[in-house]
Amino acid sequence: MSELERITARRSELDALAEELGKQLQEVQAEREELVIAERVLQRLAEQDRVEAQAAVLEAPVKVQVAGRAALLVPHRGECPDETALPGDYQRILSIVRAAGGPVQVRAVGEELGLEVEVRGKLEPLRAKLVKLADRGWLHKRGDGKFTARL
């Protein structure tokens, strides 16, 4: 084997090795990017847990960042039996349901709040708030979709 052939063969080996290492480097970089994203998510969750823990101590509504948007935390009734811990709009919804004296539909609450109840899209955010209040123990959601106040 001549010197030129050995050099050409060695260059081929090194080219193949360089290509393999390039692929490995791309995989490493992609995994590192995923780890950076995972780290950010964990930091946000830890911050949210810290804020929620403070909210339980302070018994007041707290704003946290969820997907870059501010969101109010609605405390569980058991953690904070005083409804003044709820944000103002939730307090108003709760008082409307209590004043109804019986099962109430989302539409009726919307009418009391002055929403355009004919437009379904206007009621969906209200429905979400009622469901959140029910999930947190402030209201009871019946099987027929109506809500009642808890005693």
Wavefront OBJ file of the C-alpha trace (Angstrom):
o trace
v 0.000 0.000 0.000
v 1.445 3.292 -1.051
v 1.690 6.356 1.168
v -1.018 8.074 -0.840
v -3.397 5.151 -0.388
v -2.744 5.082 3.383
v -3.373 8.807 3.623
v -6.591 8.471 1.596
v -7.748 5.515 3.736
v -6.951 7.372 6.952
v -8.775 10.462 5.702
v -11.824 8.265 4.964
v -11.698 6.831 8.478
v -11.459 10.318 9.986
v -14.312 11.607 7.795
v -16.527 8.734 8.970
v -15.517 9.406 12.572
v -16.189 13.128 12.156
v -19.649 12.376 10.745
v -20.440 10.024 13.660
v -19.209 12.568 16.202
v -21.267 15.280 14.478
v -24.401 13.172 14.888
v -23.577 12.507 18.543
v -22.983 16.232 19.101
v -26.387 17.063 17.612
v -28.044 14.499 19.891
v -26.238 15.917 22.919
v -27.232 19.468 22.013
v -30.879 18.454 21.526
v -30.930 16.706 24.906
v -29.301 19.707 26.585
v -32.006 21.965 25.123
v -34.682 19.621 26.482
v -33.020 19.703 29.891
v -32.991 23.511 29.858
v -36.735 23.514 29.132
v -37.374 20.899 31.841
v -35.352 22.963 34.298
v -37.444 26.063 33.514
v -40.674 24.113 33.997
v -39.473 22.726 37.335
v -38.433 26.206 38.486
v -41.856 27.595 37.566
v -43.614 24.741 39.362
v -41.425 25.237 42.433
v -42.213 28.958 42.380
v -45.911 28.219 42.005
v -45.764 25.769 44.937
v -43.978 28.412 47.010
v -46.630 31.011 46.154
v -49.451 28.556 46.918
v -47.862 27.762 50.285
v -47.670 31.480 51.061
v -51.296 31.882 49.976
v -52.371 29.195 52.412
v -50.563 31.060 55.183
v -51.838 34.489 54.174
v -55.330 33.223 53.273
v -55.595 35.747 50.462
v -55.897 35.415 46.694
v -52.523 35.348 45.013
v -51.539 35.852 41.409
v -49.126 33.368 39.856
v -47.682 32.997 36.389
v -49.148 30.185 34.306
v -47.947 29.965 30.718
v -46.761 33.567 30.989
v -50.159 34.871 32.131
v -51.229 35.999 35.589
v -53.776 33.720 37.222
v -55.562 34.081 40.554
v -55.539 31.192 42.948
v -58.877 30.220 44.418
v -58.284 28.593 47.818
v -60.012 25.417 48.935
v -62.827 26.050 51.369
v -61.316 23.718 53.948
v -58.043 25.657 53.956
v -59.762 28.995 54.218
v -63.423 28.975 55.300
v -63.697 32.770 55.045
v -64.996 33.720 51.605
v -63.181 37.077 51.773
v -60.103 35.095 50.724
v -61.744 34.674 47.312
v -61.162 37.189 44.526
v -63.970 39.748 44.223
v -65.636 38.249 41.156
v -65.762 34.836 42.835
v -67.283 36.394 45.967
v -69.991 37.994 43.831
v -70.747 34.698 42.063
v -70.964 32.935 45.423
v -73.374 35.550 46.794
v -75.606 35.267 43.686
v -75.826 31.470 44.074
v -76.592 31.812 47.795
v -79.266 34.442 47.125
v -80.981 32.137 44.629
v -82.078 29.896 47.480
v -81.905 26.756 45.368
v -80.232 25.189 42.341
v -79.192 27.811 39.811
v -78.085 27.544 36.185
v -75.035 29.298 34.794
v -77.340 31.416 32.615
v -79.170 32.794 35.695
v -75.878 33.771 37.336
v -74.790 35.382 34.070
v -78.002 37.411 33.935
v -77.395 38.656 37.488
v -73.869 39.650 36.490
v -75.157 41.482 33.420
v -73.507 39.202 30.863
v -74.835 38.661 27.352
v -76.351 35.273 28.136
v -77.554 34.757 24.567
v -73.922 34.421 23.474
v -72.654 31.013 24.617
v -69.052 32.167 24.542
v -69.823 34.761 27.206
v -71.045 32.064 29.614
v -68.130 29.634 29.290
v -65.684 31.673 31.425
v -68.428 32.029 34.034
v -69.101 28.272 33.901
v -65.381 27.668 34.470
v -65.465 29.902 37.558
v -68.515 28.119 38.939
v -66.865 24.744 38.360
v -63.685 26.000 40.043
v -65.724 27.122 43.056
v -67.374 23.691 43.132
v -64.010 21.915 42.818
v -62.658 23.962 45.726
v -65.665 23.157 47.933
v -67.392 26.562 47.868
v -70.328 25.351 45.726
v -71.944 22.037 44.877
v -72.376 21.063 41.214
v -75.397 18.855 40.700
v -75.713 16.165 38.059
v -78.059 18.361 36.011
v -75.382 21.068 35.705
v -76.964 23.412 38.235
v -75.082 24.818 41.207
v -76.073 25.207 44.849
v -74.366 26.881 47.778
v -72.724 24.709 50.403
v -73.744 25.306 53.964
l 1 2 3 4 5 6 7 8 9 10 11 12 13 14 15 16 17 18 19 20 21 22 23 24 25 26 27 28 29 30 31 32 33 34 35 36 37 38 39 40 41 42 43 44 45 46 47 48 49 50 51 52 53 54 55 56 57 58 59 60 61 62 63 64 65 66 67 68 69 70 71 72 73 74 75 76 77 78 79 80 81 82 83 84 85 86 87 88 89 90 91 92 93 94 95 96 97 98 99 100 101 102 103 104 105 106 107 108 109 110 111 112 113 114 115 116 117 118 119 120 121 122 123 124 125 126 127 128 129 130 131 132 133 134 135 136 137 138 139 140 141 142 143 144 145 146 147 148 149 150 151
